[in-house]
Amino acid sequence: MAADTAALIDYLVRALVDDPDAVSIARTETSGGELFEVTVAADDVGKVIGRSGRIIKALRTLLRAAGSADGHHVDLEILG
């Protein structure tokens, strides 16, 4: 599950940013499920978050839907 989720995050975020080589993903187990922290270039943070947070909300929705199929709680944070 974690590998599929990380691959999905990687694919989506790399498609959004101008510097895909700067994208890195760290996975952490939490008491409630999994936390994925995505680091992008400082100039690309706004592109991943989007206007009024629309893009990050959509990414989180996709990940939660993918995680709920297996009964996992998945959360996403963007670091820049």
Secondary structure as the mmCIF struct_conf table of DSSP 4:
data_model
#
loop_
_struct_conf.conf_type_id
_struct_conf.id
_struct_conf.beg_label_comp_id
_struct_conf.beg_label_asym_id
_struct_conf.beg_label_seq_id
_struct_conf.end_label_comp_id
_struct_conf.end_label_asym_id
_struct_conf.end_label_seq_id
HELX_RH_AL_P HELX_RH_AL_P1 ALA A 2 LEU A 16
BEND BEND1 ASP A 18 ASP A 18
HELX_RH_3T_P HELX_RH_3T_P1 PRO A 20 ALA A 22
STRN STRN1 SER A 24 THR A 30
TURN_TY1_P TURN_TY1_P1 SER A 31 GLY A 32
STRN STRN2 GLY A 33 THR A 39
HELX_RH_3T_P HELX_RH_3T_P2 ALA A 42 ASP A 44
HELX_RH_AL_P HELX_RH_AL_P2 VAL A 45 ILE A 49
HELX_RH_3T_P HELX_RH_3T_P3 ARG A 51 GLY A 53
HELX_RH_AL_P HELX_RH_AL_P3 ARG A 54 SER A 68
TURN_TY1_P TURN_TY1_P2 ALA A 69 GLY A 71
STRN STRN3 VAL A 74 LEU A 79
#
